[in-house]
Amino acid sequence: MVMRHSCDMRQLYKRCPARRSACSLRMVLLAIAVSIPVSLAAHEGDSLLGKWCTEKCEAVFDFYVDGNEYSARLYPKKYPDIIDSLNPVDSLKSRKLAGKTTIYGLVYNAAKKQWENGRVYNPSDGKTYKCNCRLRDGDLVFRGYLGISLLGQSQIWIRAAKNP
């Protein structure tokens, strides 16, 4: 049999330490339950972090996280001192590309298990494209595209540690 009280719950909460601790426990459990999916998604998303070699191993991209977005710095291997001569901004045409962030804005979508809505600057033509990527069998499938994903090109990148 459940007894019902006509008193105000706030008054009951103030008077009863057992109810306070039970309520506090419920709040802690609720906070944990809400944070677990968020932390799992962040953990899955962090599998992108680290160094990846491009398809022909002409460059290495070092992915890092900034808030909830993933970005990558470019480290050219074939021509490490290459400058950004095709950049549309005149003041940037003389900068060295090594260490510059050329991939940015990727956000992990846990439902699709991929990083989306990013941008990639292509120093080969001086243009910025949309991009997304996903892991497949331990490799990174990186796709750059113009407008919609169908109008693009994919490359398979491998972890830099796999490459001697």
N, C-alpha and C positions, 0 to 999 in steps of 0.2 A: 504494500500500500504506500503510495506517495503522498506525503503531506504537503499541502500548499500553504505558503505563507502570504499573508496580505501585506507584509511590510515591503518597503522599497529595497531592491537588490543592492543598491549602493550602501544602505545602512547595514544590511546583512554582511556584505563584503568587509566593511569596516570592523564589524564586531567579531567575525569568525576567522581566526588565523588559518584554520584548516582549509576553508574555502579560498582564502587568499593564495595559499601555496598551490592548491589544485588549479586555480585559475592561472597562476604564474607558470606552472608546469605545462598547461595547455598552450599558453602563448609561446613558450620556448619550443615545444614540439611543432607548433604551426610554423614558426620561423624556420626551423630546420627543414621541414617538409617543403616549404616554398623555395628554400635556397638550394636544395639538392639538385633539381633539374637544371638550374642556372649554372651551378658549378660543374656539373657533368658536361653540359654543352660547352662551357669554356674550356674544360679539360680536353674534350674531343677536338675543339678548334685549335688548341695549342699544338696538335700533332703536325701542323704546318711549320712551326717554328724551326729555325735552323737553316743550314746551307743546302741549296739545290743547284745541281749542274744542268744547264740547258741541254737540249737534244744533241747538239754536236759538241758540247762541252766547251763552247767558245766563251762562256761567262758563267759566273756563280751568282745566285741571288740569295742574300741572307735575310730571311723573313724574321720579323719581330712584331710584337703586339704593342699598340698604343691605345689604351682604353679598351674599346670593344672592336677596334679595327686592326686589320693586319696589313703590314706594309713590308717592302723588301728593298734593300740596297743592292745596287749593281756593282759587281767586281769583274770587269772584263779580263779573261785569261789570255786570249789570243793577242789582243792589243791593249795592254794594261794602261798605257798613257794616252788612250784615245780621247779626243776632245769632242764636245757637243756641237760640231760645226753646222748641223742641219736644224738646230733649234730655231723656232720661229721668233724667239725673243733675242734681239741683237746682243743685248748685254750678257746673254748666257752662251753665246756661240764659242767663247774661248775657254769655258770651264771644262775641267777634266771630269769624266763620268764616273771614275772609280769612287765607290762609296756613296754615290748619290742615290736618293730614294727615287726609284722609277716605277715601282708598283705601290699603290696605296688605296685605301678605302675598302678593302675586302672585309666583309662581315660574314661570320660563320652561320650557316643555316643548318641547324641540327636535324630538322626534318628531312632535308635533302642530302645531308652529309656533304655539303660543299660550301666553299667560300664564294660569295657573290657580290655584285654591285661595285666591283673595284675598277681601277683605272691603271693602265700601263702606258708609260711613255716609251716609244720606240725610237731610239737614237738613229736607227738606219734611215728613217724618213722624216724624223722631227715631229711626228704626230702622236697624239694621245688617243688610245682606244679603250673601250670597255673590256673588262676581263672577269673571268671566274676560274675556279680550279677545284679539283677534287682528288682524293687519293684513290688509287686503284692498284692493288697488289703491291703496296709499299712504294709505288712511284707516284709522281704528281702529274696529273693531266691538266696542263695550263692552256686556257683558251682565250685568245684575244680576238675581239670582233668590233665591227663598226655597226652601230645601231642595234641589230638583233643578233643573237648568238649564232643563228644559221649563216650569217655573213661573216664568217671568221675562220681562224686557223688554230688547230690544236697542236701542242707539242707534248712529248713525254719527257719529264725531267726526273733525274735520279738524285738521291741524297748524295751530297758531296763526299761523304765518308766512304761510299761504295767505290768511288773513283780514286785510283792511286795518284 
